[in-house]
Amino acid sequence: MKSRVSKRRTKGTMRSPSEPKGLTPGTPKRTETDFRKAIYEEVRPWGKFRCYPSGNTGNLKIITVKPGRALSLQYHHRRSEFWVVLDPGLEMTMGERTWRPKRGEEIYIPRHTAHRLRCVGRRPGRVMEVWIGRSSERDIVRIEDDFGRVT
């Protein structure tokens, strides 16, 4: 008996109600819209997968933050970032806004936008980070840093 594989695709985004609806004035709105429109899901008998565009991405990584620790408050000149929250217990700052994202929340961080991730939970918290644009680890401008690495 042949198994049937569903090829149903869901285009667009799964935006969490806690995610900001707009962007900071002067940020490249079109880049976020184009990136989000290219995201799709395919349903299979075992579940589904979510596919993110990779044509202009530079790096894909999982960031793990220890309880009580935080990344630098930072921004980037050459890249935007797209984060998917993997665990509860995180606090996100982007621009002037600070909130606790939910597991599965997708966050687009435009280049030149200050952002920081902090673990306020009892267990380490993780996000998946996708770089949008050609960049390197040197493309970090640190505004505040708990470890004395301000640039």
N, C-alpha and C positions, 0 to 999 in steps of 0.2 A: 504494500500500500504506500502510495506516495504521500509525503508530508507536504502540506501547502504552506508556503511562506507568504505572509502578508507583506505587501510592498507599500502599505499605506504610509504616507509621509505627512508629517505635520510641519509646515513652514512657520517661521516666525520665532517668537520667544515665549518663555515662561517667566514673565516678570512677576516678582513678588510684590505684594501691596506695600511693603516697607521700602522698596527701591525707589530712588528719586525719579520723578516723572520727566524732569527737564535736565538740562546741563547748565553748567556755569556759563554765564555770558561770554561769548568770544571763543568757545570751544568748537571743534569740528563736528557738528551734529551729523552731517552726512556720513562720516566714517562709522559712527555707531550704528546708524540705521542700516547701512549696507552690510555690516558685519552681522547684525542680528537677523536680517532677512535671509542670509545665507545659511543660518542654522536650521537643521532639520532633524526629525526623528524618523526611524523606521521601526515598525512593530514586527516582532518575530514570535514564534510559538513559545519561546522561553522568556520573553519579556520585550525589551526594546533597547535601542542605542540612540544616542544623541550625537550628531556629527557637527563639528565646528569647522568653519572655513580655514584653510591653511595656506592659501595662495600668498598672503603677505605677512604670515606669522614668522617670528624669529625664534621663539623658544617656547617650550611647554614644560612646566614643572609643577610639582606639588610642594607647597610651602607649609612647613609645620612650625607652629609657634608654641613654645613651652608656657605653662601656666604662669601668669604674672609678668610675662615678657611681652615686648612689642617690637615691631619693625620700626625703622626710622620714619619720621614724618618726612616724606620725600616727594619729588616729582621727576619727570623725565623729559628731555628735550626731543628725543628721536623716536619715542614709541608711546602708544597707548597700551593699556592692559585690559584684559577681560578675565575676571575671576569668577570661579564657581565655588561656593562655600560647601565644604565637604562635612564639616562637623559643627555642632553647636558650641556655644561658649566663647564666641569671638565678638570683638567690638571693632567696627569699621569707622574710620574717619575719612571723608572725602570732601575737600573744600571746607566749607563751614559746617557741614552736617556730620553728626556722629550717631550711629545706631548699632543695634545688634542684629546682624543679618541671620536669616533662617537657613538651615541646611537646604541646599539645592538652589539658593538664591544666586542669580547671575548679576554681576556688577561690572559695568563698563567704566573704565577710568581713562578719560581723555588725556593726551599728553599735556604737559604743563599744569596738571591739576594735582595739588598736594593731597597725599593720601597716607594712611597708616593703618596697620592691622595690629590688634592687641588681643591676647588670650586672657579672658576674664573668668574662664571656667576652671574646673579642678583637673581636667585632663588636657593634653595638648590638642590644639585645634589646627585644621588643615584647610587650605584653599588650593584649587588648581588654578594656575596662572598661565595665560596665553599672551605672548607679546604680539602686538600688532604694529608692524614696521620693523625695519632693520635697525638693530641696536646691539648693545653689549652691556655687561654688568657695570661698566664704567659710566654708563648713562644714568647715574643717580645723583641728584642734587639733594643732599640731606639738609633739612631745615632744623630739625630737632633729632637728637639721638641719645638714647640711654647709655651708650657705650663710648661717648666722646668722639664719634666719627663725623661730626658736622663738617660739610664742605663749603 
